[in-house]
Amino acid sequence: MATLASFFGWRKPSKKEVQNTIHLYWNKQHFDVVFKTPTLDHALLKDLKLKCKTLTGVPVAAMKLSVSGANLKDDTATLVSCGIRAGSTVVLTGDKADKQTVVQETTSGSEEEYGLIVRIGKVVDPIKATMEKDIADFDAFVDNSTSTDGDKKIMQDKGIYLSEKLMQALITLDGVECPPGFDTARQRRREGVRLLQKLLEQVDQTRAKVKLLCQ
């Protein structure tokens, strides 16, 4: 006689499946990610990302994975070295790509290219929104400074902060690899780098003025 569980297609996971299962949390949903390898010892982060894409539809290029609050970045790292073992819960952050939007926004029609565009935008858009005003305010403050010790400290700290923020954004964009055929993503990345370099030059010019004032 069939049981209620078998009627609905449920079965008890095998011991092997339990040993090779990672729990995924995304968008208030829970998934079990099962690896068919004998153990998780040799599974890589990029393997996990591909499985996450299959389960959620989030492009690999747009997803961010974390475990115990730590972001996972090295795709070539083993899961074990990332602190992921059987039964671990991995949190996925990222949005599923809408097919119509992908077609409209990309050259290739690829979800992965769209994911790269989203990733680039998350670096460049906040800079566009605030940095130009911050730099203008910094330059105006320097031009109107009374050259007191307090002002000098403020100017030096502000210059360092703006430079470091722009450099970090450049480093992040440098880590975005656009495969051949992803022309829109490549162009967005190029435009982002040019903008950041332009803003960094402006900050450097103002910091040069600060250096003269502090002599």
C-alpha positions in Angstrom: 0.0 0.0 0.0 1.4 3.3 -1.1 2.2 5.8 1.7 1.2 9.4 1.7 4.8 10.4 1.2 5.3 8.2 -1.8 2.0 9.4 -3.3 3.4 13.0 -3.3 6.8 11.8 -4.7 8.7 12.4 -1.5 11.5 10.0 -0.5 14.0 10.0 2.3 17.4 11.4 1.1 20.1 8.9 0.9 23.1 9.1 3.3 25.3 10.1 0.3 22.9 12.9 -0.6 22.9 14.2 2.9 26.7 14.2 3.0 26.8 16.2 -0.2 24.0 18.7 0.3 24.4 22.4 1.0 21.5 24.6 1.9 20.9 27.7 -0.2 18.8 30.7 0.9 17.7 33.2 -1.7 14.8 35.7 -1.9 13.1 34.2 1.2 13.3 30.7 -0.4 15.3 27.7 0.6 16.9 25.2 -1.7 19.0 22.0 -1.3 22.1 22.0 -3.5 23.1 18.4 -4.0 26.6 17.5 -5.4 27.0 14.1 -7.0 30.7 13.8 -6.3 31.7 11.3 -3.6 32.6 14.2 -1.3 32.6 18.0 -1.3 36.4 18.1 -0.8 37.1 18.9 -4.5 34.0 20.9 -5.4 34.8 24.5 -6.3 33.0 27.7 -5.7 32.3 28.1 -9.4 30.6 24.7 -9.4 28.3 25.9 -6.6 27.5 29.1 -8.5 26.4 27.1 -11.6 24.1 25.0 -9.5 22.7 28.2 -7.9 22.0 29.6 -11.3 20.1 26.4 -12.3 18.0 26.6 -9.2 17.3 30.3 -9.1 17.9 31.8 -12.5 20.3 34.4 -11.1 23.2 34.9 -13.6 26.5 33.9 -12.2 28.0 37.3 -13.0 25.3 39.0 -10.9 25.3 36.8 -7.9 27.0 37.2 -4.5 27.4 34.3 -2.2 28.2 34.5 1.5 28.5 32.0 4.4 28.4 33.1 8.0 28.5 36.7 6.9 31.7 36.3 4.8 31.5 37.1 1.0 32.9 34.4 -1.3 34.9 35.8 -4.2 37.4 33.3 -5.5 35.7 31.0 -8.0 38.7 28.7 -8.1 38.6 28.0 -4.3 37.3 24.7 -3.0 34.1 24.9 -1.0 35.9 23.4 2.0 38.5 26.2 2.0 35.6 28.7 1.9 34.2 27.1 5.1 31.4 25.3 3.3 30.6 21.7 4.3 27.7 19.4 4.1 24.8 21.1 5.9 26.2 24.6 5.6 23.8 27.4 4.7 24.9 29.7 1.9 23.1 33.0 1.3 22.7 34.1 -2.3 22.2 37.8 -3.2 21.2 38.7 -6.7 18.2 39.2 -9.0 16.9 36.8 -11.6 17.3 38.2 -15.1 14.2 39.2 -17.0 14.4 37.8 -20.6 12.9 40.9 -22.2 15.3 43.2 -20.3 18.3 41.0 -21.2 17.4 41.3 -24.9 17.0 45.0 -24.7 20.1 45.8 -22.6 22.7 43.4 -24.1 24.4 42.8 -27.5 24.6 39.1 -27.1 21.2 38.4 -25.5 23.0 36.5 -22.7 21.9 36.5 -19.1 25.5 36.5 -18.1 26.3 39.7 -20.1 23.3 41.3 -18.4 24.7 40.1 -15.0 28.0 41.8 -15.8 26.2 45.1 -16.7 24.3 45.0 -13.4 27.6 44.3 -11.6 29.3 47.2 -13.3 26.4 49.5 -12.5 26.6 48.7 -8.8 30.1 50.0 -8.8 29.7 53.0 -11.1 26.2 54.3 -10.3 26.8 55.2 -6.6 30.0 57.1 -7.7 28.0 59.0 -10.3 25.3 59.8 -7.8 27.5 61.4 -5.1 31.2 61.6 -6.0 31.1 64.6 -8.4 29.4 66.7 -5.7 31.8 65.4 -3.0 34.8 66.4 -5.1 33.4 69.8 -5.9 32.7 70.4 -2.2 36.2 69.2 -1.4 37.8 71.6 -3.9 35.6 74.5 -2.7 36.6 73.8 0.9 40.3 73.9 0.0 40.0 77.1 -1.9 38.2 78.8 1.0 40.4 77.2 3.7 41.9 79.4 6.4 44.9 77.0 6.6 44.4 76.3 10.3 45.6 73.0 11.7 42.1 71.8 12.0 41.3 72.7 8.3 44.6 71.0 7.2 43.6 67.7 9.0 40.1 67.8 7.4 41.5 68.4 3.9 44.1 65.7 4.2 41.6 63.2 5.5 39.0 64.1 2.9 41.5 63.8 0.1 42.7 60.4 1.3 39.1 59.2 1.7 38.0 60.2 -1.9 41.2 58.8 -3.5 40.8 55.4 -1.7 37.1 55.2 -2.6 37.8 55.8 -6.3 40.8 53.4 -6.3 38.7 50.7 -4.7 36.0 51.2 -7.4 38.7 50.9 -10.1 40.1 47.7 -8.6 36.6 46.3 -8.5 36.0 47.1 -12.2 39.4 45.7 -13.1 38.1 42.4 -11.7 35.2 42.4 -14.1 36.1 40.2 -17.0 33.9 40.6 -20.2 34.2 37.7 -22.5 34.3 38.2 -26.3 30.9 39.1 -27.7 29.7 40.9 -24.6 30.2 44.2 -26.3 27.6 46.2 -24.2 29.2 45.1 -21.0 32.7 45.8 -22.3 31.6 49.3 -23.3 30.0 50.0 -19.9 33.1 48.8 -18.1 35.3 51.1 -20.4 33.1 54.1 -19.7 33.1 53.4 -16.0 36.9 53.2 -15.9 37.2 56.5 -17.8 34.9 58.2 -15.4 36.7 56.9 -12.3 40.1 57.9 -13.8 38.8 61.4 -14.5 37.4 61.9 -11.0 40.6 60.5 -9.5 42.6 63.1 -11.5 40.4 65.9 -10.1 41.0 64.6 -6.6 44.7 64.5 -7.2 44.7 68.1 -8.4 42.9 69.3 -5.3 45.2 67.2 -3.0 48.2 68.9 -4.7 46.7 72.2 -3.6 46.3 70.8 -0.1 49.9 69.8 0.0 51.0 73.3 -0.8 48.8 74.8 1.9 50.2 72.4 4.4 53.8 73.2 3.7 
